[in-house]
Amino acid sequence: MRVEIKIDSQYLYVIDNNQIIIKSYQISSAKKGVGQNRGSFCTPLGKHIIRAKIGVGQLINTVFIGRRPTGEIYSPSLGEKYPDRDWILTRILWLSGCEPGFNRLGAVDTMRRYIYIHGSPDSINIGRPGSIGCIRMLNKDLLELFDLTDVGTEVNIKLN
């Protein structure tokens, strides 16, 4: 099984070993577009793997900062209290690049850029770019994806 993310359509596909799409989800990639460099706030392209799965057993809408639960559960009132937070909710699939010099090592290292597939508030505009580099998903969709994938699952991020 593998995951394919298409930036132009803002969709994530789960593809089985027979190359059949078994699930598809709308996503939200970076509002600044695609790019590999640290500090660019862009979504990196290329072949990645899921390096770590974070959040097993946490409640839906659990708030994470630095990959650790804060003890908060996201609500609209919490969102209003902290309007500038980049909300990372529910679960985290931490990505690691597989292509040295393109999305791995040095100033282009996806993992050191802390690029994740993660949950977001239900109020975000899914289906169009809006993140600061990560792939955002609706929490219910992320829970499904989290259960379908393992550490080491290939994630290929493409323009189209």
Secondary structure, DSSP 8 states (H G I E B T S, - for coil): -EEEEETTTTEEEEE-TTS-EEEEEE-B-BTT-B--STTS--B--EEEEEEEEE-TT--TTEEEETTEEEEEE--HHHHHHSTT----EEEEEEEEE-SBTTTBSGGG-TTTTT-EEEEE-TTS-TTS--BSSSEEEEHHHHHHHHHH--TT-EEEEE--
